[in-house]
Amino acid sequence: MDDLLNVCASHLQAKLQFGRLKRLLTTFADGLERARTRRLLGQMNEHQLSDLGISHADRLNEMDKPFWR
């Protein structure tokens, strides 16, 4: 019976660690995507920004944010 409990506890612990790793990797990937889109935003000219309804001030505000926000 103790062996069964040890297996269940080990499986649960591994599942929790996998969940944490998955969240960490997802958070990191989201940050990279934000950095990429902000870099693209920085390359747009005034006409392109106007087409998207984004002001120059909005662009600067967005580009000043760190990748994790």
The first five atom37 places (N, CA, C, CB, O) and aatype in JSON, in Angstrom:
{
  "aatype": [12, 3, 3, 10, 10, 2, 19, 4, 0, 15, 8, 10, 5, 0, 11, 10, 5, 13, 7, 1, 10, 11, 1, 10, 10, 16, 16, 13, 0, 3, 7, 10, 6, 1, 0, 1, 16, 1, 1, 10, 10, 7, 5, 12, 2, 6, 8, 5, 10, 15, 3, 10, 7, 9, 15, 8, 0, 3, 1, 10, 2, 6, 12, 3, 11, 14, 13, 17, 1],
  "atom_mask": [
    [1, 1, 1, 1, 1],
    [1, 1, 1, 1, 1],
    [1, 1, 1, 1, 1],
    [1, 1, 1, 1, 1],
    [1, 1, 1, 1, 1],
    [1, 1, 1, 1, 1],
    [1, 1, 1, 1, 1],
    [1, 1, 1, 1, 1],
    [1, 1, 1, 1, 1],
    [1, 1, 1, 1, 1],
    [1, 1, 1, 1, 1],
    [1, 1, 1, 1, 1],
    [1, 1, 1, 1, 1],
    [1, 1, 1, 1, 1],
    [1, 1, 1, 1, 1],
    [1, 1, 1, 1, 1],
    [1, 1, 1, 1, 1],
    [1, 1, 1, 1, 1],
    [1, 1, 1, 0, 1],
    [1, 1, 1, 1, 1],
    [1, 1, 1, 1, 1],
    [1, 1, 1, 1, 1],
    [1, 1, 1, 1, 1],
    [1, 1, 1, 1, 1],
    [1, 1, 1, 1, 1],
    [1, 1, 1, 1, 1],
    [1, 1, 1, 1, 1],
    [1, 1, 1, 1, 1],
    [1, 1, 1, 1, 1],
    [1, 1, 1, 1, 1],
    [1, 1, 1, 0, 1],
    [1, 1, 1, 1, 1],
    [1, 1, 1, 1, 1],
    [1, 1, 1, 1, 1],
    [1, 1, 1, 1, 1],
    [1, 1, 1, 1, 1],
    [1, 1, 1, 1, 1],
    [1, 1, 1, 1, 1],
    [1, 1, 1, 1, 1],
    [1, 1, 1, 1, 1],
    [1, 1, 1, 1, 1],
    [1, 1, 1, 0, 1],
    [1, 1, 1, 1, 1],
    [1, 1, 1, 1, 1],
    [1, 1, 1, 1, 1],
    [1, 1, 1, 1, 1],
    [1, 1, 1, 1, 1],
    [1, 1, 1, 1, 1],
    [1, 1, 1, 1, 1],
    [1, 1, 1, 1, 1],
    [1, 1, 1, 1, 1],
    [1, 1, 1, 1, 1],
    [1, 1, 1, 0, 1],
    [1, 1, 1, 1, 1],
    [1, 1, 1, 1, 1],
    [1, 1, 1, 1, 1],
    [1, 1, 1, 1, 1],
    [1, 1, 1, 1, 1],
    [1, 1, 1, 1, 1],
    [1, 1, 1, 1, 1],
    [1, 1, 1, 1, 1],
    [1, 1, 1, 1, 1],
    [1, 1, 1, 1, 1],
    [1, 1, 1, 1, 1],
    [1, 1, 1, 1, 1],
    [1, 1, 1, 1, 1],
    [1, 1, 1, 1, 1],
    [1, 1, 1, 1, 1],
    [1, 1, 1, 1, 1]
  ],
  "atom_positions": [
    [[0.83, -1.2, 0.0], [0.0, 0.0, 0.0], [0.86, 1.25, 0.0], [-0.94, 0.0, 1.21], [0.55, 2.22, -0.69]],
    [[1.97, 1.24, 0.77], [2.85, 2.41, 0.81], [3.47, 2.7, -0.55], [3.94, 2.21, 1.84], [3.66, 3.85, -0.93]],
    [[3.78, 1.63, -1.29], [4.35, 1.82, -2.63], [3.37, 2.55, -3.54], [4.75, 0.47, -3.24], [3.77, 3.4, -4.33]],
    [[2.1, 2.21, -3.44], [1.07, 2.86, -4.24], [0.98, 4.34, -3.9], [-0.29, 2.17, -4.03], [0.85, 5.17, -4.79]],
    [[1.03, 4.67, -2.62], [0.99, 6.07, -2.21], [2.22, 6.83, -2.7], [0.89, 6.18, -0.69], [2.11, 7.98, -3.11]],
    [[3.38, 6.18, -2.65], [4.61, 6.83, -3.12], [4.54, 7.11, -4.62], [5.83, 5.95, -2.81], [4.97, 8.17, -5.07]],
    [[3.99, 6.18, -5.38], [3.85, 6.36, -6.83], [2.89, 7.5, -7.11], [3.36, 5.05, -7.5], [3.17, 8.35, -7.96]],
    [[1.77, 7.53, -6.42], [0.78, 8.6, -6.63], [1.36, 9.96, -6.25], [-0.49, 8.32, -5.8], [1.15, 10.94, -6.96]],
    [[2.09, 10.01, -5.14], [2.69, 11.28, -4.7], [3.76, 11.73, -5.69], [3.3, 11.13, -3.29], [3.85, 12.91, -6.01]],
    [[4.56, 10.79, -6.2], [5.6, 11.13, -7.17], [4.98, 11.65, -8.47], [6.49, 9.91, -7.47], [5.46, 12.61, -9.06]],
    [[3.91, 10.99, -8.89], [3.22, 11.4, -10.12], [2.63, 12.8, -9.96], [2.11, 10.39, -10.48], [2.72, 13.62, -10.87]],
    [[2.03, 13.05, -8.82], [1.43, 14.36, -8.56], [2.5, 15.45, -8.52], [0.66, 14.34, -7.23], [2.31, 16.54, -9.07]],
    [[3.62, 15.15, -7.89], [4.72, 16.12, -7.81], [5.28, 16.41, -9.2], [5.84, 15.6, -6.88], [5.55, 17.57, -9.52]],
    [[5.46, 15.38, -10.01], [5.96, 15.57, -11.38], [4.97, 16.4, -12.19], [6.21, 14.21, -12.06], [5.37, 17.25, -12.98]],
    [[3.68, 16.15, -11.99], [2.65, 16.9, -12.72], [2.67, 18.38, -12.33], [1.26, 16.29, -12.44], [2.52, 19.25, -13.18]],
    [[2.86, 18.66, -11.03], [2.94, 20.04, -10.57], [4.18, 20.74, -11.14], [2.97, 20.09, -9.04], [4.1, 21.9, -11.55]],
    [[5.31, 20.04, -11.17], [6.53, 20.63, -11.71], [6.38, 20.9, -13.2], [7.73, 19.71, -11.46], [6.84, 21.93, -13.69]],
    [[5.73, 19.99, -13.92], [5.49, 20.2, -15.34], [4.6, 21.42, -15.56], [4.86, 18.95, -15.97], [4.83, 22.21, -16.48]],
    [[3.58, 21.57, -14.72], [2.68, 22.72, -14.82], [3.42, 24.03, -14.61], [0.0, 0.0, 0.0], [3.18, 25.02, -15.31]],
    [[4.31, 24.04, -13.63], [5.11, 25.25, -13.37], [6.02, 25.56, -14.55], [5.94, 25.09, -12.09], [6.14, 26.72, -14.96]],
    [[6.65, 24.53, -15.09], [7.54, 24.73, -16.23], [6.76, 25.24, -17.43], [8.27, 23.42, -16.59], [7.21, 26.13, -18.15]],
    [[5.59, 24.67, -17.65], [4.75, 25.1, -18.77], [4.35, 26.57, -18.62], [3.49, 24.22, -18.86], [4.41, 27.33, -19.59]],
    [[3.95, 26.98, -17.4], [3.6, 28.38, -17.17], [4.79, 29.3, -17.4], [3.07, 28.57, -15.73], [4.65, 30.38, -17.98]],
    [[5.96, 28.88, -16.94], [7.16, 29.69, -17.12], [7.48, 29.86, -18.6], [8.35, 29.04, -16.4], [7.76, 30.98, -19.05]],
    [[7.44, 28.77, -19.35], [7.73, 28.86, -20.78], [6.68, 29.68, -21.53], [7.82, 27.46, -21.38], [7.02, 30.42, -22.45]],
    [[5.43, 29.54, -21.15], [4.36, 30.33, -21.77], [4.56, 31.81, -21.49], [2.98, 29.86, -21.27], [4.4, 32.65, -22.38]],
    [[4.89, 32.13, -20.26], [5.13, 33.53, -19.88], [6.31, 34.1, -20.66], [5.38, 33.65, -18.36], [6.25, 35.23, -21.14]],
    [[7.37, 33.33, -20.79], [8.54, 33.76, -21.54], [8.2, 33.97, -23.02], [9.67, 32.75, -21.4], [8.61, 34.96, -23.62]],
    [[7.46, 33.03, -23.6], [7.06, 33.15, -25.01], [6.16, 34.38, -25.22], [6.32, 31.87, -25.48], [6.3, 35.07, -26.23]],
    [[5.26, 34.64, -24.29], [4.41, 35.83, -24.39], [5.25, 37.1, -24.36], [3.37, 35.84, -23.26], [4.98, 38.05, -25.1]],
    [[6.26, 37.12, -23.49], [7.14, 38.29, -23.41], [7.91, 38.51, -24.7], [0.0, 0.0, 0.0], [8.06, 39.64, -25.15]],
    [[8.39, 37.43, -25.3], [9.1, 37.54, -26.57], [8.18, 38.07, -27.67], [9.68, 36.19, -26.98], [8.59, 38.87, -28.51]],
    [[6.93, 37.61, -27.66], [5.96, 38.09, -28.66], [5.67, 39.57, -28.48], [4.65, 37.28, -28.57], [5.59, 40.31, -29.46]],
    [[5.52, 40.02, -27.23], [5.32, 41.45, -26.98], [6.52, 42.26, -27.45], [5.07, 41.71, -25.47], [6.36, 43.32, -28.06]],
    [[7.72, 41.77, -27.18], [8.93, 42.48, -27.63], [8.97, 42.57, -29.15], [10.2, 41.77, -27.1], [9.34, 43.6, -29.71]],
    [[8.6, 41.48, -29.82], [8.61, 41.47, -31.29], [7.6, 42.47, -31.86], [8.3, 40.06, -31.81], [7.92, 43.22, -32.78]],
    [[6.39, 42.47, -31.32], [5.37, 43.38, -31.86], [5.72, 44.84, -31.55], [3.99, 43.03, -31.29], [5.43, 45.72, -32.35]],
    [[6.33, 45.09, -30.41], [6.75, 46.46, -30.11], [7.88, 46.91, -31.02], [7.2, 46.58, -28.65], [7.94, 48.08, -31.41]],
    [[8.75, 45.99, -31.36], [9.83, 46.32, -32.29], [9.24, 46.67, -33.66], [10.84, 45.15, -32.42], [9.68, 47.62, -34.31]],
    [[8.24, 45.91, -34.09], [7.57, 46.21, -35.36], [6.84, 47.55, -35.3], [6.57, 45.09, -35.72], [6.84, 48.31, -36.26]],
    [[6.22, 47.83, -34.18], [5.53, 49.1, -33.98], [6.53, 50.26, -34.12], [4.85, 49.15, -32.6], [6.2, 51.3, -34.7]],
    [[7.72, 50.08, -33.61], [8.75, 51.11, -33.7], [9.23, 51.36, -35.12], [0.0, 0.0, 0.0], [9.79, 52.42, -35.41]],
    [[9.02, 50.4, -36.01], [9.47, 50.54, -37.4], [8.41, 51.16, -38.3], [9.87, 49.19, -37.95], [8.69, 51.47, -39.46]],
    [[7.21, 51.36, -37.78], [6.13, 51.9, -38.6], [6.27, 53.41, -38.77], [4.77, 51.58, -37.98], [6.73, 54.12, -37.88]],
    [[5.87, 53.88, -39.96], [5.89, 55.33, -40.2], [4.56, 55.94, -39.76], [6.15, 55.63, -41.71], [3.64, 55.23, -39.36]],
    [[4.47, 57.25, -39.85], [3.28, 57.96, -39.37], [2.01, 57.53, -40.11], [3.48, 59.47, -39.53], [0.94, 57.44, -39.51]],
    [[2.13, 57.27, -41.41], [0.96, 56.86, -42.2], [0.44, 55.49, -41.71], [1.32, 56.78, -43.71], [-0.76, 55.31, -41.55]],
    [[1.35, 54.56, -41.48], [0.95, 53.23, -41.0], [0.32, 53.33, -39.6], [2.17, 52.29, -40.97], [-0.68, 52.66, -39.32]],
    [[0.91, 54.16, -38.75], [0.34, 54.35, -37.42], [-1.07, 54.95, -37.5], [1.25, 55.26, -36.58], [-1.97, 54.54, -36.77]],
    [[-1.23, 55.91, -38.4], [-2.53, 56.55, -38.58], [-3.57, 55.53, -39.06], [-2.41, 57.71, -39.59], [-4.71, 55.55, -38.6]],
    [[-3.17, 54.65, -39.97], [-4.09, 53.61, -40.45], [-4.57, 52.72, -39.31], [-3.4, 52.76, -41.52], [-5.7, 52.23, -39.33]],
    [[-3.72, 52.5, -38.32], [-4.07, 51.66, -37.18], [-4.73, 52.44, -36.04], [-2.84, 50.97, -36.65], [-5.18, 51.85, -35.06]],
    [[-4.78, 53.76, -36.19], [-5.37, 54.59, -35.15], [-4.48, 54.75, -33.93], [0.0, 0.0, 0.0], [-4.96, 54.9, -32.8]],
    [[-3.17, 54.7, -34.16], [-2.2, 54.82, -33.07], [-1.45, 56.14, -33.23], [-1.2, 53.61, -33.05], [-0.91, 56.43, -34.3]],
    [[-1.42, 56.92, -32.17], [-0.69, 58.19, -32.23], [0.79, 57.95, -31.95], [-1.27, 59.21, -31.21], [1.19, 56.89, -31.47]],
    [[1.58, 58.96, -32.27], [3.02, 58.88, -32.02], [3.27, 58.71, -30.52], [3.75, 60.15, -32.55], [4.15, 57.95, -30.11]],
    [[2.5, 59.42, -29.7], [2.65, 59.32, -28.24], [2.29, 57.92, -27.75], [1.77, 60.37, -27.53], [2.96, 57.37, -26.87]],
    [[1.23, 57.33, -28.32], [0.85, 55.97, -27.95], [1.96, 54.98, -28.29], [-0.45, 55.55, -28.67], [2.26, 54.08, -27.51]],
    [[2.57, 55.18, -29.44], [3.68, 54.3, -29.86], [4.83, 54.41, -28.88], [4.14, 54.64, -31.29], [5.39, 53.4, -28.45]],
    [[5.21, 55.64, -28.54], [6.32, 55.82, -27.61], [6.01, 55.23, -26.25], [6.65, 57.3, -27.46], [6.87, 54.61, -25.62]],
    [[4.78, 55.41, -25.79], [4.36, 54.86, -24.51], [4.46, 53.33, -24.52], [2.92, 55.29, -24.19], [4.94, 52.73, -23.55]],
    [[4.02, 52.71, -25.59], [4.06, 51.25, -25.69], [5.49, 50.74, -25.8], [3.25, 50.77, -26.91], [5.83, 49.71, -25.22]],
    [[6.32, 51.46, -26.51], [7.7, 51.02, -26.71], [8.55, 51.18, -25.44], [8.34, 51.79, -27.84], [9.57, 50.52, -25.3]],
    [[8.13, 52.03, -24.53], [8.87, 52.22, -23.28], [8.63, 51.11, -22.27], [8.49, 53.54, -22.67], [9.35, 51.0, -21.28]],
    [[7.62, 50.28, -22.51], [7.29, 49.21, -21.57], [8.32, 48.07, -21.67], [5.86, 48.67, -21.84], [8.8, 47.77, -22.77]],
    [[8.64, 47.45, -20.56], [9.53, 46.27, -20.63], [8.77, 45.09, -21.25], [10.06, 45.88, -19.21], [7.54, 45.07, -21.26]],
    [[9.5, 44.12, -21.75], [8.87, 43.01, -22.45], [7.94, 42.18, -21.58], [9.93, 42.11, -23.02], [7.04, 41.52, -22.1]],
    [[8.13, 42.21, -20.27], [7.29, 41.37, -19.41], [5.96, 42.02, -19.06], [8.03, 41.04, -18.13], [5.13, 41.39, -18.39]],
    [[5.74, 43.27, -19.5], [4.44, 43.91, -19.23], [3.64, 44.06, -20.49], [4.63, 45.26, -18.58], [2.52, 44.57, -20.45]]
  ]
}
